[in-house]
């Protein structure tokens, strides 16, 4: 009888709590896209293939303001630059994958999937990491699409400023706290958080990228001092 890979199931179980943030975030994004005139098909296609919540919301706001297309595309690329760093971090754990597997991993890479995967991979584990990653990533993608579909159906009937998305940072805090298992990690989190808050008003959401780099640098410097 057919049975799913046990590590794929483990990834699904690990990612399940993330749905508390992913699903509402998808709803908000679906509502936002419907509010600026996206058809149902266009909104679902954007979520399915662009699959980047923060940049999708930024794109919606720029389109609402009749911003030139070149600026819209550039903004989305800047916001998503953090995924390059996530990819580099995961690459050490997912060596030797075929081109097809790398394409799947890259396409499904978003913040919550990275967080739950790197937390598992950084420990001593005998898991088949690609299957664990795939289980977590597919569940998050399905939840994202389901949330987007609900948001598109609701459309303008629900106020866009309804605070669905307050759950998202709470989910990430829940993922972050167990990972703060040493001084370097704690320093990286504090510095990254402070810089992120200070950079809230930076154009193109570049403050997030700067905060990420600052946190990494602070963690590495602290690790050298402690070693």
C-alpha positions, 0 to 999 in steps of 0.5 A, a space after each residue: 500500500 502506498 505511504 508518504 515518506 515519514 520525513 515528508 509527514 514530519 515536515 507537514 506536522 512541523 509546519 502546521 502551527 504556521 497556518 495560524 499566520 499564513 492563512 490570515 495573511 493569504 486572506 488579507 493579500 487576496 482582499 487587497 488584490 481584489 480591491 485594486 481590480 484583479 480578477 479572481 484568476 489574476 489574483 490566484 495566479 499571482 499568489 500561486 506563481 509569484 508567491 511572496 506575501 510582502 512583495 505582493 502587498 507592496 505591489 498592490 499598494 503601488 498599483 493603487 497609487 498608479 506607480 510606473 511598472 518599472 518601480 513596481 518590479 524593482 520594489 518587489 525584487 528589493 523586498 525579496 532579496 532576503 530570499 537569496 540569503 535564505 537560499 545560501 543558508 539552506 544550500 549547506 543542508 541540501 547539497 547534491 539535489 537534482 536541478 528539478 529538486 532545486 527548482 522546487 526548493 527555490 520556488 517554495 522558499 518563503 520566510 516561514 518555510 525557511 524558519 521551520 526548516 533551518 531550525 530542524 536542519 541545524 540540529 543533529 538529525 538523520 532526516 531526509 531533509 529534502 522530504 522534510 522541507 517539501 512537506 513543510 513547504 507544500 502545506 504552507 503553499 496550500 494554506 497560502 492559496 486557500 487564504 488567498 481564495 477566501 480573500 478574493 471571494 470576500 473582496 471588498 466586503 471586508 475592510 482591508 485594514 481589518 487586523 488579520 495580519 497581526 497573527 503573522 508576527 506572533 507566529 514568527 516570534 514563536 519560531 524565533 524564541 526556541 532558536 535563541 539558544 546562545 549568545 550569538 543568536 540572541 545578539 543577532 536577534 536583538 540587533 536585527 530587531 532594533 534595526 528593523 524597527 528603526 528602518 520601518 520608514 526606509 523606501 522600498 522596504 529596504 529596512 528589512 534587508 538592512 536589518 537582516 544583514 545587520 543581524 547576521 553581522 552582529 551574530 558572526 562577530 559575537 560568535 568570533 568573540 565568544 569562540 
